[in-house]
Amino acid sequence: MPNTIEHFVAADQVTTELAGQLIDRAEAFKNGAIANIDLPTYAANLFFEASTRTHTSFEMAERKLGMTVLPFDPAHSSVTKGETLGDTLRTLAAIGVQVAVIRHPEDNYYKPLIEAGLPLHLINAGDGAGQHPSQMMLDLMTIHEAFGHFKGLKVGIVGDLAHSRVARSDMQILTKLGASVAFSGPKAWYTDDFKAYGPYVPLKDLAPAVDVLMLLRVQLERLSDAEKAEFSAATYHARFGVTQSIYDSMQPRAIIMHPAPVNRDVELASNLVQANRSRIFDQMQNGVFMRMAMLELVCHSPLTDKGDFPHANADSKR
């Protein structure tokens, strides 16, 4: 029986079997498979942080599945009047929304909502520096396209580790699938939660050893004022960025990945963003198909009714 998940929020939900199921389904969508979803299905995308790729990718995925997408702009919503996220979701569920995709600056924002009995399916599009499960899954799809497997692969994750939800999600699932992970970038950002998954290795030693070099953006918006004042793009690129010489040291079959947006000439030389080893825009394309697979999955899962939230179809049960 296929795996089901009523809410898709974190890496620890994904078994090896579910990862394979989602990759297979996303690859099928990429090859023209028809969606299996009850229509009409209504979705809303609630992004409380700026996003281009994730937001538009989810909306494209929803539309390809045949969903109706309700526009939602936090800046013009009742959140600005003090409404809680829980009450916003109660409202959306009451008018008939079945799926909410949410990006929020607070780590683990989804936990109390799910514990209370969320009245619609939730997909976490990123919580603070916590988790980014849809990026994790599209990264798996992209690696699978390149190598056909995960066991025994060597993956280097390089950059702003401390503030990266992508790094945390990816290191968890990759090690679960049998890959080995190592880290690089500013050593101060290699915190204890990463040490449990792999060693710190200087970039000049890491790059020639890995099959996948996964780069991370320096998240200036999450740095302290003192850190921002000290940051130099040129210095960072020279010490921790992929320059032409680092690129040339990589194995012939190795690939470069990046969740984007890319800061050109910071984590990656501008002329290498679309180089032969780069899979950055392949990741973006794969994101649509993987998010289709994730949305289809949650829509096939029954919701656990804990009685706290009103449901849109409550009147029909009377």
SESE-415580 format. One line per 2 residues: their letters; for each residue z, y, x of C-alpha. Coordinates in steps of 0.1 Angstrom, whole numbers. Each point is the difference from the previous one (the first is absolute). Layout:
<pts>
A) Z,Y,X  ...
</pts>
This chain:
<pts>
MP) 0,0,0  -9,35,14
NT) 29,21,12  11,29,-23
IE) 20,32,7  9,25,-27
HF) 6,28,25  -16,2,35
VA) 23,21,22  8,-16,34
AD) -11,-24,27  29,-24,-6
QV) -16,-10,-34  -31,-13,16
TT) 0,-37,10  -26,-15,22
EL) -16,-16,-31  -1,33,-19
AG) -15,18,30  -28,-26,1
QL) -5,3,-38  -4,38,2
ID) -23,-1,30  -22,-26,-17
RA) -1,21,-32  -7,33,18
EA) -28,-16,19  -14,-14,-33
FK) 1,35,-15  -18,13,31
NG) -27,-26,-6  -4,10,-37
AI) 25,-21,-19  8,12,-35
AN) 35,11,-9  22,-21,-22
ID) 22,26,-17  8,7,-37
LP) -15,33,-12  9,26,-9
TY) 25,3,29  14,34,7
AA) 11,12,35  16,31,14
NL) 2,10,37  32,20,9
FF) -3,14,35  29,22,10
EA) -14,3,36  -35,10,11
ST) -25,-28,2  -38,-3,2
RT) -7,-36,9  27,-18,-20
HT) -2,21,-31  -38,0,-3
SF) -2,-37,10  24,-10,-28
EM) -19,21,-25  -33,-16,11
AE) 15,-34,-2  14,7,-35
RK) -34,12,-12  -18,-29,15
LG) 24,-23,-20  -9,19,-32
MT) 34,16,-3  5,34,-17
VL) 16,23,25  23,28,-14
PF) 2,30,23  34,9,13
DP) 8,30,22  37,3,10
AH) -3,37,5  -9,5,-36
SS) 23,-27,-15  35,1,-15
VT) 13,-12,34  -1,37,9
KG) 24,6,-29  25,-25,13
ET) -12,-32,-18  10,-31,19
LG) -27,-24,13  15,-27,-23
DT) -4,23,-31  -36,8,11
LR) -8,-37,1  18,-5,-34
TL) -23,27,-14  -32,-16,15
AA) 10,-34,-13  7,14,-34
IG) -35,14,-3  -16,-32,11
VQ) -3,0,38  3,-35,14
VA) -4,6,38  15,28,21
VI) -10,4,37  26,22,17
RH) 4,17,34  34,16,5
PE) 18,16,30  32,-19,-7
DN) 5,-33,17  5,-29,-25
YY) -5,23,-30  -13,-30,-20
KP) 32,-21,3  21,16,-28
LI) -30,2,-22  -8,-37,2
EA) 37,-10,-3  1,20,-32
GL) -29,-19,-15  -31,21,7
PL) -22,1,-32  -33,-1,19
HL) -14,-16,31  7,19,32
IN) -19,0,32  16,18,29
AG) -26,23,17  25,9,27
DG) 37,9,0  12,24,27
AG) 1,-19,33  6,-33,-18
QH) -29,-21,-12  -38,3,-6
PS) -10,-34,-15  -35,9,-10
QM) -8,12,35  16,-31,13
ML) -22,-22,-21  -33,18,8
DL) 9,-2,37  4,-38,-4
MT) -34,-2,-17  -16,20,28
IH) 16,-22,27  -11,-31,-20
EA) -36,12,-1  0,5,38
FG) 18,-33,10  2,-23,-30
HF) 37,-7,6  33,15,11
KG) 19,-28,19  1,7,37
LK) -16,35,-2  16,27,21
VG) 5,34,-17  11,32,16
IV) 14,28,-22  -1,33,18
GD) 13,35,-9  25,16,-23
LA) 20,-32,-8  31,17,-12
HS) -17,17,-29  -25,-26,-9
RV) 1,-21,-32  -32,-16,11
AR) 16,-13,32  29,-15,-19
SD) -21,-17,-26  -25,-13,24
MQ) 24,-14,26  18,-20,-27
IL) -31,-16,-15  -18,-6,33
TK) 29,-19,15  4,-20,-32
LG) -36,-10,3  4,-11,36
AS) -13,29,20  20,15,28
VA) 8,38,0  8,24,28
FS) 5,38,-1  -8,30,20
GP) 0,38,-2  30,24,7
KA) 28,-23,8  25,21,-19
WY) -18,-11,-32  4,-37,8
TD) 32,-4,-20  22,-31,-6
DF) -19,-11,-32  -31,-5,21
KA) 17,-19,29  6,-29,-24
YG) -38,-5,-3  -13,6,34
PY) 4,16,35  -10,35,11
VP) -29,-1,25  -16,30,17
LK) -35,7,-15  -19,-6,32
DL) 15,-36,1  -2,-6,-38
AP) -36,10,-6  -16,-27,22
AV) 22,-27,-15  -5,4,-37
DV) -25,-11,-26  9,29,-23
LM) 11,34,11  14,18,-30
LL) 5,37,4  24,22,-19
RV) -2,38,-8  27,22,13
QL) 16,12,-32  8,36,9
ER) 11,6,-36  29,-24,6
LS) 11,14,34  29,24,5
DA) -8,36,9  11,-7,36
EK) -23,-30,2  -29,20,-14
AE) 6,28,25  -1,-25,29
FS) -30,-20,-12  -33,5,18
AA) -32,-17,-12  -15,0,35
TY) 30,-15,16  4,-26,-27
HA) -36,-11,4  2,-2,37
RF) 32,-21,-1  -2,-21,-32
GV) -36,5,-14  -30,-23,3
TQ) -22,17,25  -33,-13,12
SI) 16,-18,29  25,-18,-23
YD) -28,-9,-23  -21,-15,28
SM) 30,-21,11  1,-19,-33
QP) -12,-36,-5  -36,-3,-12
RA) 10,-13,-34  29,24,-6
II) 0,25,-28  16,34,-6
MH) 16,8,-34  17,31,-14
PA) 13,7,-35  -13,36,2
PV) -2,29,-2  -10,-1,37
NR) 11,29,22  -30,1,23
DV) 8,4,36  37,-8,-6
EL) 4,-37,-7  -37,-8,5
AS) -27,18,19  -24,17,-25
NL) -31,-19,13  18,-33,-6
VQ) 8,4,-37  -33,-16,-9
AN) -5,-21,31  -10,-37,-1
RS) 35,-13,1  13,24,-27
RI) 6,-14,-34  15,32,-15
FD) -26,6,-26  -3,-38,-8
QM) 37,2,-8  -6,28,-25
QN) -28,-20,-16  21,-31,-2
GV) 28,20,-15  -18,3,-33
FM) -6,-37,-3  35,-10,11
RM) 15,25,-25  -22,-15,-27
AM) 16,-34,8  35,14,0
LE) -5,18,-33  -15,-31,-16
LV) 29,-21,13  28,22,-15
CH) -18,3,-33  0,-38,-4
SP) 38,0,5  23,3,-30
LT) 26,27,2  37,-8,1
DK) 15,18,-30  36,11,8
GD) 3,21,-31  6,33,18
FP) -35,16,-4  -18,5,-33
HA) -34,-16,-2  -32,15,-13
NA) -5,-29,-24  36,0,-14
DS) -11,12,-35  -25,-29,-2
KR) 30,-25,3  19,14,-29
</pts>
